[in-house]
Amino acid sequence: MIACLTALACNRSADLAGVSETQFALTMAELRRIERNIALDSAAKSIARDNVLQERDLTPEALEAAARALAGDVRRSTEVWSRIDSLASMDTSVSTGGSEEPDSGQ
């Protein structure tokens, strides 16, 4: 029983092609909030996206590789994308590339 719980806990924090699941979810949620922010024009959105990636030391290619790694596990990807949707819908007041990280509940 303990081994099963340990395996589940390790799986939740496992890397997705070098990006932690938590970092992936938080970053994707922030990028979604930026995209949905009607107060930002396309140039401001681009700058905000670049800022988020830079602050988190990520590249678009790293996020794409993480998404590809996640795609191989349907159950896990469903859980992660649900978490992203939930995080993206949270009101953080500032979603223009800030480094705030909402509480993930873990």
FILUMRO-496978 format. One record per residue: residue number from 1; residue in one letter; x, y, z of N, C-alpha, C, CB in turn. Coordinates in nm, 4 decimals, m for minus. Glycine has a CB too. Example, Ala and Ser with C-alpha at 12.3 -4.5 7.8 and 13.67 -1.06 7.14 Angstrom:
<pts>
    i  aa      n.xx      n.yy      n.zz     ca.xx     ca.yy     ca.zz      c.xx      c.yy      c.zz     cb.xx     cb.yy     cb.zz
    1   A    1.3190   m0.5690    0.7800    1.2300   m0.4500    0.7800    1.3200   m0.3300    0.7800    1.1308   m0.4473    0.9046
    2   S    1.2850   m0.2250    0.7080    1.3670   m0.1060    0.7140    1.2900    0.0030    0.7870    1.4084   m0.0598    0.5725
</pts>
This chain:
<pts>
    i  aa      n.xx      n.yy      n.zz     ca.xx     ca.yy     ca.zz      c.xx      c.yy      c.zz     cb.xx     cb.yy     cb.zz
    1   M    0.0824   m0.1188    0.0000    0.0000    0.0000    0.0000    0.0872    0.1256    0.0000   m0.0939   m0.0004    0.1207
    2   I    0.1867    0.1306    0.0884    0.2750    0.2467    0.0957    0.3512    0.2630   m0.0354    0.3733    0.2332    0.2140
    3   A    0.3932    0.1527   m0.0942    0.4653    0.1598   m0.2217    0.3776    0.2198   m0.3300    0.5136    0.0205   m0.2644
    4   C    0.2494    0.1852   m0.3302    0.1570    0.2413   m0.4297    0.1410    0.3913   m0.4109    0.0200    0.1727   m0.4208
    5   L    0.1264    0.4360   m0.2868    0.1120    0.5785   m0.2590    0.2386    0.6547   m0.2961    0.0786    0.6009   m0.1116
    6   T    0.3538    0.5964   m0.2661    0.4809    0.6592   m0.3019    0.4943    0.6708   m0.4528    0.5986    0.5797   m0.2444
    7   A    0.4581    0.5664   m0.5244    0.4660    0.5697   m0.6707    0.3743    0.6766   m0.7275    0.4300    0.4329   m0.7297
    8   L    0.2537    0.6893   m0.6721    0.1620    0.7929   m0.7191    0.2164    0.9325   m0.6913    0.0254    0.7764   m0.6532
    9   A    0.2725    0.9532   m0.5752    0.3291    1.0843   m0.5403    0.4449    1.1178   m0.6325    0.3758    1.0866   m0.3933
   10   C    0.5285    1.0224   m0.6607    0.6425    1.0467   m0.7500    0.5949    1.0766   m0.8909    0.7375    0.9260   m0.7510
   11   N    0.4919    1.0085   m0.9360    0.4391    1.0299   m1.0696    0.3865    1.1710   m1.0861    0.3298    0.9300   m1.0997
   12   R    0.3246    1.2282   m0.9827    0.2684    1.3628   m0.9911    0.3757    1.4675   m1.0104    0.1886    1.3942   m0.8670
   13   S    0.4956    1.4418   m0.9570    0.6013    1.5410   m0.9698    0.7014    1.5023   m1.0777    0.6725    1.5592   m0.8369
   14   A    0.6713    1.3970   m1.1517    0.7642    1.3481   m1.2530    0.7843    1.4512   m1.3629    0.7139    1.2170   m1.3127
   15   D    0.8993    1.4427   m1.4231    0.9319    1.5333   m1.5321    0.8608    1.4931   m1.6606    1.0821    1.5369   m1.5543
   16   L    0.8319    1.5928   m1.7387    0.7781    1.5769   m1.8731    0.8856    1.6300   m1.9664    0.6393    1.6526   m1.8923
   17   A    0.9736    1.5454   m2.0100    1.0820    1.5860   m2.1001    1.1649    1.6997   m2.0398    1.0247    1.6291   m2.2361
   18   G    1.1940    1.6872   m1.9100    1.2783    1.7865   m1.8443    1.2046    1.9010   m1.7774    1.3714    1.8421   m1.9420
   19   V    1.0726    1.9042   m1.7890    0.9907    2.0081   m1.7260    0.9035    1.9382   m1.6225    0.9029    2.0876   m1.8323
   20   S    0.9022    1.9907   m1.4996    0.8172    1.9270   m1.3984    0.6708    1.9463   m1.4358    0.8456    1.9852   m1.2568
   21   E    0.5897    1.8508   m1.3946    0.4466    1.8576   m1.4220    0.3865    1.9851   m1.3641    0.3752    1.7346   m1.3651
   22   T    0.4295    2.0215   m1.2439    0.3789    2.1424   m1.1801    0.4186    2.2667   m1.2584    0.4301    2.1523   m1.0369
   23   Q    0.5451    2.2739   m1.2983    0.5916    2.3892   m1.3755    0.5179    2.3975   m1.5090    0.7437    2.3809   m1.3988
   24   F    0.4968    2.2851   m1.5725    0.4233    2.2816   m1.6989    0.2819    2.3352   m1.6799    0.4189    2.1383   m1.7552
   25   A    0.2122    2.2845   m1.5778    0.0740    2.3258   m1.5542    0.0648    2.4751   m1.5217    0.0132    2.2437   m1.4403
   26   L    0.1509    2.5225   m1.4336    0.1477    2.6645   m1.3958    0.1800    2.7544   m1.5152    0.2470    2.6916   m1.2816
   27   T    0.2779    2.7142   m1.5954    0.3171    2.7945   m1.7106    0.2069    2.7970   m1.8149    0.4461    2.7408   m1.7719
   28   M    0.1512    2.6815   m1.8462    0.0441    2.6773   m1.9456   m0.0783    2.7562   m1.8991    0.0048    2.5322   m1.9749
   29   A   m0.1091    2.7491   m1.7715   m0.2222    2.8257   m1.7188   m0.1968    2.9757   m1.7332   m0.2477    2.7898   m1.5708
   30   E   m0.0768    3.0181   m1.7010   m0.0438    3.1607   m1.7140   m0.0503    3.2042   m1.8604    0.0967    3.1896   m1.6561
   31   L   m0.0012    3.1209   m1.9503   m0.0071    3.1542   m2.0931   m0.1531    3.1627   m2.1408    0.0706    3.0487   m2.1766
   32   R   m0.2375    3.0780   m2.0899   m0.3800    3.0849   m2.1251   m0.4436    3.2129   m2.0729   m0.4549    2.9633   m2.0694
   33   R   m0.4094    3.2528   m1.9504   m0.4639    3.3782   m1.8951   m0.4196    3.4967   m1.9801   m0.4185    3.3980   m1.7478
   34   I   m0.2963    3.4950   m2.0233   m0.2469    3.6038   m2.1083   m0.3258    3.6071   m2.2386   m0.0952    3.5872   m2.1371
   35   E   m0.3434    3.4915   m2.2998   m0.4141    3.4851   m2.4278   m0.5579    3.5336   m2.4154   m0.4123    3.3430   m2.4818
   36   R   m0.6206    3.5090   m2.3021   m0.7600    3.5481   m2.2806   m0.7763    3.6922   m2.2333   m0.8231    3.4561   m2.1806
   37   N   m0.6667    3.7584   m2.2012   m0.6717    3.8940   m2.1470   m0.7036    3.9931   m2.2584   m0.5381    3.9307   m2.0785
   38   I   m0.8263    4.0403   m2.2615   m0.8694    4.1311   m2.3689   m0.8108    4.2711   m2.3542   m1.0210    4.1399   m2.3716
   39   A   m0.7506    4.3006   m2.2400   m0.6896    4.4324   m2.2201   m0.5538    4.4426   m2.2908   m0.6729    4.4608   m2.0700
   40   L   m0.5000    4.3297   m2.3340   m0.3692    4.3291   m2.3989   m0.3842    4.3171   m2.5496   m0.2827    4.2146   m2.3449
   41   D   m0.3085    4.3994   m2.6229   m0.3062    4.3832   m2.7679   m0.2063    4.2717   m2.8017   m0.2680    4.5182   m2.8400
   42   S   m0.1949    4.2386   m2.9285   m0.1101    4.1255   m2.9674    0.0366    4.1467   m2.9301   m0.1214    4.1016   m3.1168
   43   A    0.0850    4.2689   m2.9386    0.2246    4.2961   m2.9015    0.2459    4.2775   m2.7522    0.2647    4.4386   m2.9426
   44   A    0.1524    4.3258   m2.6723    0.1635    4.3111   m2.5276    0.1531    4.1645   m2.4868    0.0553    4.3933   m2.4570
   45   K    0.0667    4.0888   m2.5556    0.0556    3.9456   m2.5273    0.1861    3.8738   m2.5594   m0.0600    3.8837   m2.6074
   46   S    0.2461    3.9091   m2.6689    0.3720    3.8470   m2.7074    0.4808    3.8739   m2.6035    0.4162    3.8977   m2.8446
   47   I    0.4886    3.9972   m2.5578    0.5867    4.0348   m2.4552    0.5576    3.9603   m2.3257    0.5853    4.1878   m2.4308
   48   A    0.4302    3.9540   m2.2876    0.3924    3.8849   m2.1642    0.4268    3.7363   m2.1719    0.2425    3.9031   m2.1366
   49   R    0.3995    3.6735   m2.2866    0.4339    3.5315   m2.3033    0.5842    3.5109   m2.2922    0.3834    3.4789   m2.4391
   50   D    0.6601    3.5963   m2.3589    0.8067    3.5869   m2.3514    0.8551    3.6034   m2.2076    0.8725    3.6933   m2.4416
   51   N    0.7939    3.6967   m2.1343    0.8327    3.7196   m1.9944    0.8063    3.5963   m1.9080    0.7569    3.8401   m1.9373
   52   V    0.6904    3.5348   m1.9265    0.6566    3.4151   m1.8490    0.7598    3.3056   m1.8746    0.5143    3.3647   m1.8848
   53   L    0.7888    3.2818   m2.0004    0.8856    3.1767   m2.0334    1.0239    3.2095   m1.9789    0.8930    3.1567   m2.1849
   54   Q    1.0657    3.3338   m1.9915    1.1969    3.3739   m1.9415    1.2050    3.3598   m1.7902    1.2277    3.5176   m1.9821
   55   E    1.1014    3.4059   m1.7194    1.1010    3.3970   m1.5729    1.1064    3.2531   m1.5246    0.9776    3.4649   m1.5163
   56   R    1.0498    3.1631   m1.6024    1.0463    3.0219   m1.5632    1.1581    2.9424   m1.6293    0.9114    2.9606   m1.5988
   57   D    1.2461    3.0116   m1.6988    1.3606    2.9490   m1.7655    1.3165    2.8367   m1.8598    1.4586    2.8941   m1.6615
   58   L    1.2156    2.8672   m1.9409    1.1611    2.7720   m2.0371    1.1654    2.8301   m2.1776    1.0174    2.7336   m1.9997
   59   T    1.1548    2.7424   m2.2743    1.1438    2.7830   m2.4140    1.0153    2.7236   m2.4703    1.2687    2.7371   m2.4971
   60   P    0.9668    2.7790   m2.5807    0.8499    2.7178   m2.6443    0.8764    2.5717   m2.6806    0.8104    2.7966   m2.7697
   61   E    0.9982    2.5423   m2.7210    1.0341    2.4054   m2.7574    1.0273    2.3110   m2.6368    1.1745    2.4025   m2.8181
   62   A    1.0691    2.3604   m2.5194    1.0628    2.2781   m2.3984    0.9180    2.2485   m2.3607    1.1347    2.3482   m2.2817
   63   L    0.8298    2.3484   m2.3740    0.6879    2.3254   m2.3453    0.6268    2.2270   m2.4446    0.6106    2.4578   m2.3484
   64   E    0.6648    2.2398   m2.5695    0.6138    2.1477   m2.6710    0.6608    2.0048   m2.6434    0.6588    2.1922   m2.8113
   65   A    0.7859    1.9890   m2.6049    0.8387    1.8561   m2.5721    0.7659    1.7982   m2.4509    0.9908    1.8629   m2.5448
   66   A    0.7366    1.8820   m2.3526    0.6636    1.8365   m2.2341    0.5221    1.7924   m2.2732    0.6578    1.9489   m2.1268
   67   A    0.4575    1.8682   m2.3589    0.3228    1.8326   m2.4035    0.3245    1.7006   m2.4795    0.2639    1.9439   m2.4916
   68   R    0.4258    1.6812   m2.5612    0.4385    1.5542   m2.6338    0.4591    1.4380   m2.5372    0.5554    1.5608   m2.7340
   69   A    0.5411    1.4585   m2.4355    0.5654    1.3536   m2.3362    0.4366    1.3206   m2.2618    0.6753    1.3969   m2.2366
   70   L    0.3587    1.4213   m2.2342    0.2328    1.4036   m2.1629    0.1301    1.3305   m2.2491    0.1777    1.5389   m2.1188
   71   A    0.1344    1.3498   m2.3775    0.0359    1.2913   m2.4687    0.0368    1.1392   m2.4666    0.0611    1.3396   m2.6092
   72   G    0.1456    1.0798   m2.4232    0.1540    0.9344   m2.4207    0.0734    0.8686   m2.3106    0.2946    0.8939   m2.4073
   73   D    0.0222    0.9456   m2.2158   m0.0541    0.8913   m2.1025   m0.1872    0.9652   m2.0947    0.0258    0.9047   m1.9674
   74   V   m0.2902    0.9038   m2.1495   m0.4199    0.9707   m2.1610   m0.4756    1.0119   m2.0252   m0.5192    0.8800   m2.2314
   75   R   m0.4707    0.9218   m1.9279   m0.5253    0.9532   m1.7953   m0.4506    1.0708   m1.7337   m0.5172    0.8302   m1.7023
   76   R   m0.3193    1.0647   m1.7376   m0.2379    1.1717   m1.6784   m0.2591    1.3030   m1.7525   m0.0886    1.1336   m1.6802
   77   S   m0.2625    1.2974   m1.8846   m0.2807    1.4215   m1.9604   m0.4161    1.4838   m1.9320   m0.2658    1.3955   m2.1103
   78   T   m0.5191    1.4013   m1.9143   m0.6519    1.4536   m1.8799   m0.6471    1.5253   m1.7457   m0.7564    1.3396   m1.8760
   79   E   m0.5799    1.4652   m1.6492   m0.5674    1.5275   m1.5167   m0.4910    1.6600   m1.5239   m0.4968    1.4318   m1.4194
   80   V   m0.3795    1.6596   m1.5965   m0.2967    1.7801   m1.6052   m0.3718    1.8915   m1.6778   m0.1637    1.7494   m1.6774
   81   W   m0.4379    1.8604   m1.7893   m0.5095    1.9644   m1.8631   m0.6293    2.0159   m1.7849   m0.5549    1.9115   m1.9985
   82   S   m0.6917    1.9311   m1.7053   m0.7992    1.9790   m1.6175   m0.7425    2.0760   m1.5143   m0.8701    1.8602   m1.5469
   83   R   m0.6258    2.0425   m1.4620   m0.5592    2.1313   m1.3655   m0.5224    2.2641   m1.4317   m0.4323    2.0636   m1.3074
   84   I   m0.4737    2.2590   m1.5542   m0.4395    2.3811   m1.6274   m0.5643    2.4674   m1.6452   m0.3768    2.3469   m1.7654
   85   D   m0.6743    2.4059   m1.6877   m0.7997    2.4807   m1.7048   m0.8432    2.5459   m1.5747   m0.9105    2.3884   m1.7562
   86   S   m0.8308    2.4712   m1.4658   m0.8692    2.5243   m1.3348   m0.7800    2.6417   m1.2950   m0.8618    2.4139   m1.2281
   87   L   m0.6504    2.6251   m1.3111   m0.5560    2.7323   m1.2772   m0.5758    2.8543   m1.3676   m0.4111    2.6814   m1.2886
   88   A   m0.6018    2.8313   m1.4937   m0.6184    2.9422   m1.5887   m0.7421    3.0241   m1.5581   m0.6261    2.8894   m1.7311
   89   S   m0.8418    2.9615   m1.4976   m0.9649    3.0344   m1.4680   m0.9564    3.1118   m1.3374   m1.0815    2.9387   m1.4627
   90   M   m0.8498    3.0916   m1.2608   m0.8331    3.1649   m1.1352   m0.8019    3.3105   m1.1651   m0.7210    3.1020   m1.0486
   91   D   m0.8581    3.3995   m1.0856   m0.8303    3.5420   m1.0998   m0.7045    3.5742   m1.0212   m0.9505    3.6287   m1.0511
   92   T   m0.5981    3.6080   m1.0926   m0.4733    3.6440   m1.0252   m0.4512    3.7946   m1.0258   m0.3551    3.5740   m1.0915
   93   S   m0.5476    3.8689   m1.0777   m0.5439    4.0153   m1.0858   m0.4412    4.0662   m1.1849   m0.5153    4.0737   m0.9504
   94   V   m0.3244    4.0058   m1.1901   m0.2214    4.0477   m1.2842   m0.1836    3.9262   m1.3663   m0.0966    4.1086   m1.2112
   95   S   m0.2220    3.9258   m1.4940   m0.1829    3.8130   m1.5778   m0.1162    3.8646   m1.7040   m0.3049    3.7249   m1.6128
   96   T   m0.0104    3.9395   m1.6813    0.0661    3.9942   m1.7932    0.2098    3.9482   m1.7874    0.0601    4.1464   m1.7936
   97   G    0.2309    3.8318   m1.7303    0.3655    3.7786   m1.7284    0.4295    3.7837   m1.5930    0.4494    3.8509   m1.8244
   98   G    0.3493    3.8051   m1.4876    0.4055    3.8073   m1.3534    0.4483    3.6697   m1.3100    0.3062    3.8638   m1.2550
   99   S    0.5244    3.6637   m1.2029    0.5773    3.5352   m1.1584    0.4934    3.4752   m1.0475    0.7201    3.5506   m1.1118
  100   E    0.3752    3.5321   m1.0208    0.2936    3.4759   m0.9154    0.2516    3.3348   m0.9528    0.1711    3.5639   m0.8888
  101   E    0.2481    3.2474   m0.8532    0.2091    3.1099   m0.8761    0.0939    3.0780   m0.7824    0.3284    3.0125   m0.8547
  102   P   m0.0267    3.0592   m0.8370   m0.1401    3.0306   m0.7512   m0.1185    2.9006   m0.6765   m0.2687    3.0246   m0.8323
  103   D   m0.1816    2.8889   m0.5617   m0.1722    2.7668   m0.4818   m0.2282    2.6515   m0.5615   m0.2469    2.7814   m0.3472
  104   S   m0.1486    2.5457   m0.5792   m0.1906    2.4325   m0.6605   m0.2709    2.3325   m0.5810   m0.0713    2.3648   m0.7213
  105   G   m0.2858    2.3545   m0.4510   m0.3640    2.2640   m0.3700   m0.2907    2.1383   m0.3312   m0.4869    2.2282   m0.4409
  106   Q   m0.1617    2.1345   m0.3534   m0.0830    2.0162   m0.3190    0.0108    2.0460   m0.2081   m0.0065    1.9650   m0.4377
</pts>
